[in-house]
């Protein structure tokens, strides 16, 4: 089973995807972390992330390695653990510009397809263009949405200082999310959008447990349909 879960920031993609994968015994891939790792590597190595040509020239250099255990997802760039650094505001502010460069998307998309193809038993892949570009033949495509207010509240709640106190302003977070949505939806290379055959799930009024239950049901139904198709094909 290959499950594609797309949607903008703050809709619960990561939490839902990890929980669904863990519950069903599937692998898990956070594609956003790969773009963040690429961005972090470029910032660390002095690449001008405002220069698309410089980004393109450097896009093939770092070795981006993703762990696929939903219980302990990991990401590294050139052997350095990037799981913490990629969540900084500096990376968050630059990732849209880096991920919009076609050479970056081509490199990361190829990596994502290789990981999905090699996942034994199946995988849940979360991102922004999985169902439309990366894995258009996925067995199930889910597109998560939520109100702007709910998304901002969730995202601002994730940003803490070293003492565990919230550091993000709700209004500023909502504005930043709107800017990220516009950048991701308007880029020429694999823009953020719902696949025509994706199931849309609005998470605004749902708890995480309810969203996970909904998606697990969708996966089980898709698996049953796939098994039926394979059985019929075997009888022909």
SULCORZI-V162439 format. One record per backbone hydrogen bond with DSSP energy under -1.0 kcal/mol. CO is the residue of the C=O (numbers start at 1). NH is the residue of the N-H. If there is no record, write none. Layout:
co=CO nh=NH
co=CO nh=NH
This chain:
co=1 nh=123
co=2 nh=139
co=2 nh=140
co=3 nh=125
co=4 nh=142
co=5 nh=127
co=6 nh=144
co=8 nh=11
co=12 nh=16
co=13 nh=17
co=14 nh=18
co=15 nh=19
co=16 nh=20
co=17 nh=21
co=18 nh=22
co=19 nh=23
co=20 nh=24
co=21 nh=26
co=27 nh=124
co=29 nh=126
co=31 nh=35
co=32 nh=36
co=33 nh=37
co=34 nh=38
co=35 nh=39
co=36 nh=40
co=37 nh=41
co=38 nh=42
co=39 nh=43
co=40 nh=44
co=41 nh=45
co=42 nh=47
co=43 nh=46
co=47 nh=49
co=48 nh=51
co=51 nh=55
co=52 nh=56
co=53 nh=57
co=54 nh=58
co=55 nh=59
co=58 nh=61
co=63 nh=78
co=65 nh=76
co=68 nh=28
co=69 nh=72
co=74 nh=67
co=75 nh=82
co=76 nh=65
co=77 nh=80
co=80 nh=77
co=82 nh=86
co=84 nh=87
co=85 nh=88
co=88 nh=92
co=89 nh=93
co=91 nh=95
co=94 nh=98
co=95 nh=99
co=96 nh=100
co=98 nh=101
co=101 nh=105
co=102 nh=106
co=103 nh=107
co=104 nh=108
co=105 nh=109
co=106 nh=110
co=107 nh=111
co=108 nh=112
co=109 nh=113
co=110 nh=114
co=111 nh=115
co=112 nh=116
co=113 nh=117
co=114 nh=118
co=122 nh=27
co=123 nh=3
co=124 nh=29
co=125 nh=5
co=126 nh=31
co=129 nh=133
co=129 nh=134
co=130 nh=135
co=135 nh=138
co=140 nh=4
co=141 nh=199
co=142 nh=6
co=143 nh=201
co=145 nh=203
co=147 nh=151
co=148 nh=152
co=149 nh=153
co=150 nh=154
co=151 nh=155
co=152 nh=156
co=153 nh=157
co=159 nh=167
co=161 nh=164
co=165 nh=161
co=169 nh=173
co=170 nh=174
co=171 nh=175
co=172 nh=176
co=173 nh=177
co=174 nh=178
co=175 nh=179
co=176 nh=180
co=177 nh=181
co=178 nh=182
co=179 nh=183
co=180 nh=184
co=181 nh=185
co=182 nh=186
co=184 nh=192
co=195 nh=198
co=199 nh=143
co=201 nh=145
co=203 nh=206
co=207 nh=211
co=208 nh=212
co=209 nh=213
co=210 nh=214
co=211 nh=215
co=212 nh=216
co=213 nh=217
co=214 nh=218
co=215 nh=219
co=216 nh=220
co=217 nh=221
co=218 nh=222
co=219 nh=223
co=220 nh=224
co=221 nh=225
co=222 nh=226
co=223 nh=227
co=224 nh=228
co=225 nh=229
co=226 nh=230
co=227 nh=231
co=228 nh=232
co=229 nh=233
co=230 nh=234
